[in-house]
């Protein structure tokens, strides 16, 4: 079994965007971290890991290893859980990061099903699968990468800068994810698990594909590394005061109303 003193962190959807940058940021933050680089595709995951080692090898303190996990496929989730249990016997931090926005032309029911499948159902099932390993941690943390787009309070605020943006299916999925985080915050408090929904803000990611990525850059989206650095702060306990409050932990400090 691997070094029991390492802080084992699993990031889903780590091969791009915020997950990718968070893996780098954590491995640069401390030699105490071992990051499980969750990727649906082994090929894409290995390519992303190779990129990290090529570009950042001199600055890496913590270690990384590839973990295949398709968050929409139960058999893949259970196989990943078994792999982690065999090698590490615990999981200290679970970052449910994988997410999608359905932009291709399709009907509402299809958009709802596909969006909720990845953004809401998957984090619930992944968390359920890894719960026994989180319970084995002396300092368990559960992070849901959500969005301010899921805030019901902001959706009803005409002064909110993204008030005119539609994306109803995405908003609904993240609002449901926030409720999942709130439920787990209550349910898991008795055994000391710190749970939060985290808002990364408007970032340059691959969430909307390459064309959407270009649009995000043109619209002033921030570098995903900013969200990654904030997530490192969450993992290291720097945002525990905000986690204790009611709301979505925000990238720039404080919390956003549910």
C-alpha positions as CSV (number, residue, x, y, z in Angstrom):
1,X,0.0,0.0,0.0
2,X,1.2,3.5,-0.8
3,X,2.6,6.0,1.8
4,X,-0.2,6.4,4.3
5,X,1.1,9.8,5.3
6,X,0.3,11.3,1.9
7,X,-2.9,13.3,1.4
8,X,-4.7,11.4,-1.3
9,X,-6.8,13.7,-3.5
10,X,-9.1,12.5,-6.4
11,X,-10.0,15.0,-9.0
12,X,-12.6,13.9,-11.6
13,X,-12.4,15.4,-15.1
14,X,-8.7,16.3,-14.4
15,X,-7.5,16.1,-18.0
16,X,-8.6,19.6,-18.9
17,X,-9.7,23.0,-17.6
18,X,-10.1,23.6,-13.9
19,X,-9.4,19.9,-13.0
20,X,-6.1,20.0,-14.9
21,X,-4.9,23.2,-13.4
22,X,-6.0,22.1,-9.9
23,X,-3.9,18.9,-10.2
24,X,-0.9,21.1,-11.1
25,X,-1.5,23.6,-8.4
26,X,-1.9,20.9,-5.7
27,X,1.3,19.1,-6.8
28,X,3.2,22.4,-6.7
29,X,1.7,23.3,-3.3
30,X,3.1,20.5,-1.2
31,X,5.0,17.2,-1.3
32,X,2.3,15.9,1.1
33,X,-0.2,15.5,-1.8
34,X,-0.8,12.5,-4.0
35,X,-3.2,13.5,-6.7
36,X,-5.3,10.9,-8.5
37,X,-5.7,12.3,-12.0
38,X,-9.3,11.2,-12.9
39,X,-10.0,10.9,-16.6
40,X,-12.7,9.1,-18.5
41,X,-10.2,8.3,-21.2
42,X,-6.9,6.7,-20.4
43,X,-5.4,8.1,-23.6
44,X,-6.5,11.7,-22.9
45,X,-5.5,11.4,-19.3
46,X,-2.0,10.1,-20.1
47,X,-1.5,12.8,-22.7
48,X,-2.5,15.5,-20.1
49,X,-0.2,14.0,-17.5
50,X,2.7,13.9,-20.0
51,X,2.0,17.6,-20.7
52,X,2.2,18.4,-16.9
53,X,5.5,16.5,-16.5
54,X,7.0,18.1,-19.6
55,X,6.0,21.6,-18.7
56,X,6.2,21.6,-14.9
57,X,8.5,18.8,-13.8
58,X,10.9,21.1,-12.0
59,X,8.1,22.7,-9.9
60,X,6.2,19.5,-8.9
61,X,6.4,18.6,-5.2
62,X,3.5,16.2,-4.8
63,X,3.0,13.1,-7.0
64,X,0.3,12.3,-9.6
65,X,-1.1,9.1,-10.9
66,X,-3.7,8.4,-13.6
67,X,-7.0,7.0,-12.6
68,X,-9.5,6.0,-15.2
69,X,-13.0,7.0,-14.1
70,X,-16.1,7.6,-16.3
71,X,-18.4,9.4,-13.9
72,X,-21.5,8.4,-15.9
73,X,-20.7,4.7,-15.8
74,X,-21.2,2.9,-12.5
75,X,-18.9,0.0,-13.4
76,X,-16.1,2.5,-14.1
77,X,-16.8,4.3,-10.8
78,X,-16.7,1.1,-8.8
79,X,-13.5,-0.1,-10.5
80,X,-11.9,3.2,-9.7
81,X,-13.0,2.9,-6.1
82,X,-11.5,-0.6,-5.8
83,X,-8.2,0.6,-7.3
84,X,-8.0,3.4,-4.8
85,X,-8.9,1.2,-1.9
86,X,-6.3,-1.4,-2.8
87,X,-3.5,1.1,-3.3
88,X,-4.2,3.7,-0.6
89,X,-6.9,2.4,1.7
90,X,-8.4,5.8,2.1
91,X,-9.3,9.0,0.2
92,X,-8.7,12.3,1.9
93,X,-10.2,14.7,-0.6
94,X,-12.7,14.1,-3.3
95,X,-13.1,17.0,-5.9
96,X,-16.2,16.3,-8.0
97,X,-15.1,18.5,-10.9
98,X,-16.3,16.8,-14.1
99,X,-19.1,18.8,-15.8
100,X,-20.7,19.6,-19.1
101,X,-22.8,22.1,-21.0
102,X,-24.8,20.7,-23.9
103,X,-24.6,23.2,-26.7
104,X,-25.4,21.1,-29.8
105,X,-29.0,21.5,-31.2
106,X,-31.2,19.0,-29.5
107,X,-34.5,18.7,-27.7
108,X,-35.0,19.9,-24.1
109,X,-35.4,16.4,-22.6
110,X,-32.1,15.3,-24.1
111,X,-30.3,18.4,-22.8
112,X,-31.8,17.8,-19.4
113,X,-30.9,14.1,-19.3
114,X,-27.3,14.6,-20.5
115,X,-26.6,17.7,-18.3
116,X,-28.0,16.2,-15.1
117,X,-26.3,12.8,-15.8
118,X,-22.8,14.4,-15.6
119,X,-23.4,17.5,-13.5
120,X,-25.7,16.1,-10.8
121,X,-26.3,12.3,-10.9
122,X,-22.6,11.5,-11.4
123,X,-21.3,13.4,-8.4
124,X,-23.9,11.8,-6.2
125,X,-22.9,8.3,-7.3
126,X,-19.2,9.0,-7.2
127,X,-19.5,10.3,-3.7
128,X,-21.5,7.4,-2.6
129,X,-19.0,5.0,-4.0
130,X,-16.0,6.7,-2.3
131,X,-17.7,7.4,1.0
132,X,-16.1,4.4,2.9
133,X,-12.7,5.6,1.8
134,X,-13.4,9.2,2.9
135,X,-14.5,7.8,6.3
136,X,-11.0,6.3,6.6
137,X,-9.4,9.7,6.3
138,X,-8.4,11.7,9.5
139,X,-9.4,14.9,7.7
140,X,-11.9,14.2,5.0
141,X,-13.0,16.9,2.5
142,X,-15.7,16.7,-0.1
143,X,-15.7,19.5,-2.8
144,X,-18.4,20.0,-5.4
145,X,-17.3,22.3,-8.2
146,X,-20.5,24.1,-8.8
147,X,-21.4,27.5,-10.3
148,X,-22.9,30.8,-9.4
149,X,-25.3,30.0,-12.3
150,X,-26.9,27.5,-9.9
151,X,-27.7,30.2,-7.3
152,X,-31.5,30.7,-7.2
153,X,-31.0,34.0,-5.4
154,X,-28.8,35.4,-8.2
155,X,-31.1,34.0,-10.9
156,X,-33.8,36.3,-9.5
157,X,-31.5,39.4,-9.2
158,X,-31.8,41.7,-12.3
159,X,-28.6,43.5,-11.3
160,X,-26.6,40.2,-11.5
161,X,-24.1,40.5,-14.4
162,X,-25.1,37.2,-15.9
163,X,-28.8,37.8,-15.4
164,X,-29.6,37.7,-19.2
165,X,-27.7,34.4,-19.8
166,X,-30.2,31.5,-20.3
167,X,-28.7,28.0,-20.0
168,X,-31.6,26.8,-18.0
169,X,-30.6,23.1,-18.0
170,X,-27.1,23.9,-16.8
171,X,-28.5,26.3,-14.1
172,X,-30.9,23.6,-12.9
173,X,-28.2,20.9,-12.7
174,X,-25.9,23.1,-10.7
175,X,-28.7,24.2,-8.4
176,X,-29.5,20.6,-7.7
177,X,-25.8,20.0,-7.2
178,X,-25.8,22.8,-4.6
179,X,-28.6,21.0,-2.8
180,X,-26.6,17.8,-2.9
181,X,-23.7,19.6,-1.2
182,X,-26.0,21.1,1.4
183,X,-27.5,17.7,2.2
184,X,-24.1,16.1,2.5
185,X,-22.9,19.0,4.6
186,X,-25.6,18.1,7.1
187,X,-25.4,14.3,6.7
188,X,-21.6,14.0,7.0
189,X,-21.0,16.6,9.8
190,X,-21.2,13.9,12.5
191,X,-18.0,12.2,11.3
192,X,-16.1,15.4,10.6
193,X,-16.2,15.6,6.8
194,X,-16.0,19.2,5.5
195,X,-18.3,19.6,2.5
196,X,-18.6,22.6,0.2
197,X,-20.0,23.7,-3.1
198,X,-17.4,25.9,-4.8
199,X,-18.0,28.6,-7.4
200,X,-15.0,28.9,-9.8
201,X,-16.4,31.8,-11.6
202,X,-16.3,32.5,-15.4
203,X,-13.1,30.6,-16.5
204,X,-11.4,29.7,-19.7
205,X,-12.1,25.9,-19.9
206,X,-13.1,23.3,-22.4
207,X,-16.6,23.0,-20.9
208,X,-18.1,24.4,-24.1
209,X,-15.6,22.9,-26.6
210,X,-12.9,24.7,-28.5
211,X,-15.3,27.2,-30.1
212,X,-16.8,28.0,-26.7
213,X,-13.3,28.3,-25.3
214,X,-12.5,31.0,-27.8
215,X,-15.7,32.8,-27.0
216,X,-14.9,32.7,-23.3
217,X,-11.5,34.3,-23.9
218,X,-13.1,37.0,-26.0
219,X,-15.7,37.6,-23.3
220,X,-13.1,38.2,-20.6
221,X,-13.1,34.8,-18.9
222,X,-10.3,34.3,-16.3
223,X,-7.5,31.8,-16.4
224,X,-8.5,28.5,-14.9
225,X,-5.4,28.6,-12.7
226,X,-7.1,31.2,-10.5
227,X,-9.9,28.7,-9.7
228,X,-7.2,26.0,-9.1
229,X,-5.4,28.2,-6.6
230,X,-8.6,28.9,-4.8
231,X,-9.3,25.2,-4.6
232,X,-5.9,24.5,-3.2
233,X,-6.8,27.0,-0.4
234,X,-10.0,25.1,0.2
235,X,-8.2,21.8,0.4
236,X,-5.5,23.2,2.7
237,X,-8.2,24.6,5.1
238,X,-7.8,28.3,4.2
239,X,-11.5,28.6,3.5
240,X,-12.9,26.6,6.4
241,X,-14.5,29.8,7.8
242,X,-16.5,30.1,4.6
243,X,-17.3,26.4,4.5
244,X,-19.0,26.7,7.9
245,X,-21.3,29.4,6.5
246,X,-24.5,28.8,4.5
247,X,-23.9,29.2,0.8
248,X,-21.6,28.5,-2.2
249,X,-17.9,29.1,-1.4
250,X,-16.8,31.8,-3.9
251,X,-13.5,32.0,-5.8
252,X,-13.0,35.6,-4.7
253,X,-13.8,35.1,-1.0
254,X,-17.0,34.8,1.1
255,X,-20.0,32.8,0.0
256,X,-22.8,33.2,-2.5
257,X,-26.4,32.7,-1.4
258,X,-28.0,29.4,-2.4
